[in-house]
Amino acid sequence: MDFTWDEHKNVKNFKKHEVWFDDPFAREMPDEDHSTPDEERWLILGFSEKTRMLIVCYAELLENETIRIISARKAEPEEEAQYRGFKDER
């Protein structure tokens, strides 16, 4: 699948959170709180190139095989603890 995002939102996201949409990689999980019957959302939690813990929300657009990035930001302390919990499970 290809990744896609609104470049205007990418710039706004960087100004607000100092995070570009193409920074993170890591652990993936469903975003059950924000998914709808029409749009299943996912979260990625991991480190950026600058070793910042980030969380990214995205949705898969199956009709054209792309991924739409919805948001990217610095992880909250409880999200960082969740990531550490994933690492301990391995």
C-alpha positions as a Markdown table, in Angstrom:
| # | Residue | x | y | z |
|---|---|---|---|---|
| 1 | Met | 0.0 | 0.0 | 0.0 |
| 2 | Asp | 1.0 | 3.6 | -0.6 |
| 3 | Phe | 0.9 | 6.2 | 2.1 |
| 4 | Thr | -0.9 | 9.5 | 1.5 |
| 5 | Trp | -1.8 | 12.6 | 3.6 |
| 6 | Asp | -2.9 | 16.2 | 3.3 |
| 7 | Glu | 0.3 | 18.2 | 3.0 |
| 8 | His | -1.3 | 21.3 | 4.5 |
| 9 | Lys | -2.2 | 19.2 | 7.6 |
| 10 | Asn | 1.3 | 17.7 | 7.6 |
| 11 | Val | 2.8 | 21.3 | 7.9 |
| 12 | Lys | 0.2 | 22.2 | 10.6 |
| 13 | Asn | 1.1 | 19.0 | 12.5 |
| 14 | Phe | 4.8 | 19.9 | 12.4 |
| 15 | Lys | 4.1 | 23.4 | 13.6 |
| 16 | Lys | 2.0 | 22.1 | 16.5 |
| 17 | His | 3.8 | 18.9 | 17.5 |
| 18 | Glu | 7.2 | 19.2 | 15.7 |
| 19 | Val | 6.4 | 15.8 | 14.0 |
| 20 | Trp | 6.2 | 15.1 | 10.3 |
| 21 | Phe | 3.9 | 12.3 | 9.2 |
| 22 | Asp | 6.7 | 10.2 | 7.7 |
| 23 | Asp | 8.9 | 10.0 | 10.9 |
| 24 | Pro | 7.7 | 7.1 | 13.0 |
| 25 | Phe | 7.9 | 3.3 | 12.8 |
| 26 | Ala | 7.0 | 0.6 | 15.4 |
| 27 | Arg | 4.1 | -1.1 | 17.1 |
| 28 | Glu | 0.7 | -1.1 | 15.4 |
| 29 | Met | -2.8 | -1.5 | 17.1 |
| 30 | Pro | -6.4 | -0.8 | 16.3 |
| 31 | Asp | -7.8 | 2.6 | 17.3 |
| 32 | Glu | -11.1 | 1.2 | 18.6 |
| 33 | Asp | -12.1 | 4.6 | 20.2 |
| 34 | His | -12.1 | 6.4 | 16.9 |
| 35 | Ser | -13.0 | 3.7 | 14.3 |
| 36 | Thr | -16.4 | 3.7 | 12.7 |
| 37 | Pro | -18.3 | 1.1 | 10.6 |
| 38 | Asp | -17.2 | 3.1 | 7.6 |
| 39 | Glu | -13.5 | 3.7 | 8.6 |
| 40 | Glu | -11.3 | 1.5 | 10.6 |
| 41 | Arg | -8.5 | 3.5 | 12.2 |
| 42 | Trp | -5.1 | 2.2 | 13.4 |
| 43 | Leu | -2.3 | 3.6 | 15.7 |
| 44 | Ile | 1.4 | 3.2 | 15.4 |
| 45 | Leu | 3.5 | 3.8 | 18.5 |
| 46 | Gly | 7.3 | 4.1 | 18.2 |
| 47 | Phe | 10.4 | 6.2 | 17.9 |
| 48 | Ser | 11.2 | 8.8 | 15.3 |
| 49 | Glu | 14.5 | 9.4 | 13.6 |
| 50 | Lys | 15.2 | 11.9 | 16.4 |
| 51 | Thr | 14.4 | 9.2 | 19.0 |
| 52 | Arg | 11.2 | 10.8 | 20.1 |
| 53 | Met | 8.3 | 8.5 | 21.1 |
| 54 | Leu | 5.5 | 9.2 | 18.7 |
| 55 | Ile | 1.9 | 8.0 | 18.1 |
| 56 | Val | 0.4 | 8.1 | 14.6 |
| 57 | Cys | -3.2 | 7.6 | 13.6 |
| 58 | Tyr | -4.1 | 6.3 | 10.1 |
| 59 | Ala | -6.9 | 4.7 | 8.1 |
| 60 | Glu | -6.5 | 2.2 | 5.2 |
| 61 | Leu | -8.3 | 3.2 | 2.0 |
| 62 | Leu | -8.9 | -0.2 | 0.4 |
| 63 | Glu | -10.5 | 1.1 | -2.8 |
| 64 | Asn | -7.3 | 2.7 | -4.0 |
| 65 | Glu | -4.8 | 0.8 | -1.8 |
| 66 | Thr | -3.5 | 3.8 | 0.1 |
| 67 | Ile | -3.1 | 4.7 | 3.8 |
| 68 | Arg | -4.3 | 8.1 | 4.9 |
| 69 | Ile | -2.4 | 9.5 | 7.8 |
| 70 | Ile | -4.8 | 11.4 | 10.2 |
| 71 | Ser | -2.4 | 12.6 | 12.9 |
| 72 | Ala | 1.1 | 12.3 | 14.3 |
| 73 | Arg | 2.2 | 13.7 | 17.7 |
| 74 | Lys | 4.5 | 13.1 | 20.6 |
| 75 | Ala | 3.3 | 10.3 | 22.8 |
| 76 | Glu | 1.8 | 10.9 | 26.2 |
| 77 | Pro | 3.6 | 9.3 | 29.3 |
| 78 | Glu | 0.9 | 6.6 | 29.5 |
| 79 | Glu | 1.4 | 5.8 | 25.8 |
| 80 | Glu | 5.2 | 5.5 | 26.4 |
| 81 | Ala | 4.5 | 3.1 | 29.2 |
| 82 | Gln | 2.3 | 1.1 | 26.9 |
| 83 | Tyr | 5.1 | 0.9 | 24.4 |
| 84 | Arg | 7.5 | -0.3 | 27.1 |
| 85 | Gly | 5.0 | -3.0 | 28.0 |
| 86 | Phe | 5.0 | -4.2 | 24.4 |
| 87 | Lys | 8.8 | -4.5 | 24.5 |
| 88 | Asp | 8.6 | -6.5 | 27.7 |
| 89 | Glu | 6.2 | -9.0 | 26.2 |
| 90 | Arg | 8.8 | -10.0 | 23.6 |
